[in-house]
Amino acid sequence: MEDAKLIKQSNSKKTACISQEEGGKAKSSPSDLTECLLTCLNQREQDVLKRRYALHGGRKETLEAIGENYQITRERVRQIERASLSKIKKLVDYRNVLKDLVDEIDRLLARFGGIIGHDHLVEELARLAEVNQNDQTVLSKERNHLFFLLEQFVSDIFHFHGEGEDHNQGWSKDKDIIKPVKQILERIEDFLAKHAKPITHEEIATAVREPEDSVYSYLNLSNRIKKNAFGLWGMSRWPAINPKRMADRIYLVLTKYAKPMHYRDIAGHIEQHYGRKTHPPTVHNELIADDRFVLVGRGIYALKEWGYVSGTVREVVESVLAKSAAPLTREEIIEAVQKQRLVARSTILLALNNNSHIKRAAQDRYTVDKTNN
């Protein structure tokens, strides 16, 4: 009698799921589908499964921890877990409940080269279900729900690839696909070693002559190749991909935005892209200490590799004249210095006129006074 009632509730929930999708709304998320399946269980059975498979978010709980909560043995918790899974398969048309999910994973596998990383699959399904992908707590929960569904109910359809030395967890239909995928990843690593800087997955695909979506999937599967905070790929050991020092994060921000920035703005971008509290004084100290960065204005820094030279405005004026083959007018000097420093004309003129290392030449031009150097 109780089973019949639970079957009716489960079928009603499945109808609701289908109605939502047919109404033009987002597809059901993995957590939605899990809830459809769990409706045939009583409260304790649901709680045991949710805690054993971390369906509530967080981490899986041990048999012992759950047993202590219910004052039952570890073995009894194990029995409830097994019986609950069997009950779902007996009372619910789970193949029908999960049909849309299976079909969608089939489409994703066809699109992404026959194999897809578990986290990548979660992101794709979350996007289709209009789940907030910026909320890592929600994504973590969906990740657990998806693993539960695939492992317990459709393991005969999809093959699970456990984490290996050079690849993350993933799913495919062909259990032997990992070998050719590794060969492609080896070619990608060879290319990255020669390229020696972060690059888009589209550029990688062009270089190795493989479909873009397939390459994107394989890159996500690899644990030797990673994407940095700005969406560019490279070897995970590179500071440009996985920056460990604040100075490296500063460098990447300046490279990304390709313009001189105030240290407070740099701190803000680091906080935005890396999701960690960043104090402007800390950033300022790193900018001062690292010779990759040049002060070009009041609190404003640029990369030396962009052609900026270090030193005071006075030293920059001297450098401009020293490099010139002929004496320069004031306007030519001002123009050249303002390419190096974000300073007012008056500041440059002051550095020009009160400088014993510079002399006035003919026709109101200036040059370096070599007799004072």
N, C-alpha and C positions, 0 to 999 in steps of 0.2 A: 504493500500500500504506500509506504513511504517512498520506495523507489519510483513508483508510478508518478507520484507527486513531483519528485525531483526531475524526472524525465520531462514532464510538462513544463516545469520552470526553465529547464535548459533549452528546450525547443523554442520557448517564448523568447528567451534571451538571444538565441541564434536568429530568430525572425527579426528582432530589433536591430541586430548587427547588419543583416542584409538590407533592411529597409533604409538604414542610414546611408549605406553605400549607394543604393539605387536612387536615393533622393538627391544625388549629386554632391554629397558632402565628402569629406576625406575618408579614405579607406581606414579600416580598423587597424589600430596599432597592435603589436604583439601583446601588450598588457590587456587590451580590450578582448582579444581572442582568448587569452587565459581565463579571464573572468567568465566568458561564455562557457568554458569547459568546467570550471570549478562549481558552477551552480548546482550540479548533481550531488555535491558533497555536503556533509553537515559542517558545522562551524569548526569543530576540532580538526576534522580531516583537512579542511581548507587551510587552517592555521599551520598544521604540520607541514604541508607542501610548501606554503609560502615561506616558512622559516628555513626549511631544508634547501630550497632553491633560491633563496634571497629574492623572492618575488615582491617583497615589501621595500626593496632597495637595500643598500648596505651589503653585509656579508652573509654567507650561508651559516646557519647555526648547526652545531653538532647534535648528534642523537642524545648525548648526555645532557646538554643544556636544555633541550626541549623536554626530555624525560623528567628532569628536576622540576620544571615548571608545572607539569601535569602529575607529578609524583608517580611516574611509571618507569619501567626499566628501559634501557637503551634498545633492547630487542623488541619491546612492545612498540616503541616509536618506529622502528624499522618496519614492523608488521603493518602498522597504520599507513606508513608511506607507500608500501607496496600495494596494499589493499585499495588505497585511494586511487592510485594510478590505474589499477585493474578495473575499478568501479567506473571511472570515467570512460574507459575503452568499451565497457560493457553497456553502459546506460546512455552514452552520448554518441551521436553520429559524428565523431570527431573528424573523420575524413571530409565530411561536408563543411563542418565549421572551419577547417583549415584549408579548404580548396582554394580560396582566393589568395591566401598567403603562399601556398605552394605554387600556384600559377604565376604570382608576381616574382617569386624567387627564380622560377624557370626563366622568366623574361630577363631578369637581371643577370643571370648566368650567361645567357645567350649574348647579352650586350657587352658584358665585361670579361670576355675571353674564357669562359668556362669555369672560372673559380673566383670567389670573392671572399675577402677577409671578414671575420665575424663583426668587427667594429664597423667596417665599411658597409656591410649589409644592414646593420642596425641604423646607420645614418640614412641610407637610401629608403628604408621602410618608414623611418620616422618622418622623413620629408614627405612621403606620399600620404602619411596619416596626419600631416600638419602638426607634428609634435615640435615643441620648441627645442631646436637643436643647440641653442646657446646655453641651455640648462643642463649641466653635466649630471646633476642628480637624477633628472628625468631620463636622460640617455642611458645612464648606468642601470636604472631600473628596467628600461626597455631591453637592454642587452641581456639581462638575466632572464626576462620573460621569453625572449626569442630562443635562447639556448635551451630553456626548459621545453618549449614546444618542439623544436627540431630534434632534440635528443630523445625525448620520450615518445613522440607520436609520429614522426615522419623520418626516422633514422633509416628506414628501408628505401627512402627516395633519395635523400641527400647524404653524401659521404662527408664526415667530419675529419679535417686535418688538424691534429693537435699542434701546439707550438713546437717548433724545431729550433735548431741552432741558428738558422738564418731566415726563418719565416714565422709569422704569427698564425694564430688560429684562423681557419677558413673553411668554406663549404664548397662542394662541387658535386657533380653527378658521376664524374669519372674519377675513380680513386687513384688512377695512375697519372693524372694530369700534372701533378706537382713536379715531376722530372723535367718535362719540356719548359715549364714555367721557370724553373730554376736556371735553365740554360739561357733563357731570355734575360733574366735578372743578372746573370754573369756578364752578358754583353752590355747591359746598361751600366753595370759597375765599371767595366773597362772604359766605356765612353765617359763616365763621370770623372774617372781618374785623369783622363786626358784634358777634359774641359776645365776641371779644377775650380769650378764656382757654381753656386746654385742656379737652377734653370727650371723652366716650366715643364710640365709633363708632356705638353704638345711638342716642344722642341726635342725632348727625349724620344718621343714616338717617331718623329721625323728622322732622327739620327739612326735609330735601330730598325727603321722600316717595319713597324708594327702598328696596328690600329690604336688610336688614341685612348679609347675606352679600356681596351685590354691592358695597355701600359699603365693606365691610372690604377686599375685594379691590382696589377702585379706589384706596383710600387707600394700600395697600401698593405699588401700581404708581406712584403719584405720587412725584416727588422734591422737590416743593415743600411737601408736607404730610408730617409725620413723627409717630411715636409717641414719647412720652418714656419715661423709665425706669419710670414708674408706670402705663403702659398708656393714657395719655390722648393725644389727637391735637390737633395745631395746626400752624400754619405753621412750617416748619423754621427760619426765621430768629428765631423767638421764643426769648428766654432760658429761658422755662418749658418749652420743648421740647428745645432744644439748648443747655444752659447752658455757657458758656465760662469763667465765673468761679466760684471756690469759693463766694462769697457767694450766687450764684444756686442752686447745688446745695443749700446749707444751707436756703435759702428753700423749695425744693421739698420737701425732707424734712420740714420743719415743717408745710408745707401738707398733705402726704400724711397724716401721723400726727395732725394737728390737736390737739396738746397740747404744753405746755412740755417741753423735754428737756434733759438734761445734755449739755454739748458733746462728751463722750466717746461718748455714745450716738449723737449726730448723726454723728460721724465714722464710727462703725461702720455706720450705715445708708447713708452715702454710699459706703463701700467695698463694701457688699453690692449696692447697686443700680447702681452705675456701674463696678464691677469694677476699681477702681484703689486703690492704697495711699493711705490718707488719714491724716495725722498729727493727733491731737487738738489739739496746740498751734496748728497752722495754722488749724484750725476756730475755736478760741477767739479768735485774733487777728482773724479776719474778723467774728465775732460782736460783738466790742468796737468795731470800726471802722465797721460798717454800722448806720445808724440805723433800719433796718427791724426790728432785733432789740432786745429789752429783757431785761435781767438781772432775773429774778424770784426767784432763790434762789441757793444756793451752787453756782455753775457751771451753773445752769439758766436757759435762755433761752426766750422766747416771741416771737411776732410782735406788733409794735405795732398792726397792723391788727385784732388780736383785741380791742382795747380797753385793752391794757396801756399804762401811762404810764412814761416813763423817770424816773430819779432814785433817791435813797436812800429807805429806809423812812421816815425823818423827812419828806422832801419829799412822799412819797405820803400820809402822814397829813395834812399841811397841805393837799394838793390835795383830799382827801376832804372835809375840813371847809369849805374854800373853796367847794366846789360844792354843799354842803348848804344848803337854805333855812332850816334851823333847827339849833340846837345838837344834838349827838349824844351818846348815852351811850357809855361805854367799850366795851360789847359791840357796839354798832352800828359803832363805829370799827374794832374788831378784825375784825368780819365783812367790812366794806368793804375794808380793807387786805389781808386774806387772799385776796380775789378778784384782787388785783394782785400779791401777793408770797407766795412759799412760805416764810414765816418763822413763828417761834414767837410765842405770845401775849406772852411776856415781852419780846421784842424790840420789839414794837409799843408796849407799855406804856412801855418805856424811852424810845422816841422821842416818846411823847405827854407824859410827865411832865417830861422835860428839854428843853422847847422853849419858848423865850421868845416865839414867835410864836403860841402857843396859850394861851387862858385858860379857867378853869373858870367855867361859867355856873351858873344856878340848877338845883336838883334833880340835882346831880352829873352835869351835862352839860358838853360842851366845844364851844368855837367858836374861830374865828380871832381873835386879838387884833390888830385893825386899827391900833391905836396903835403897834405895834412893827413894822409892815410898811412 
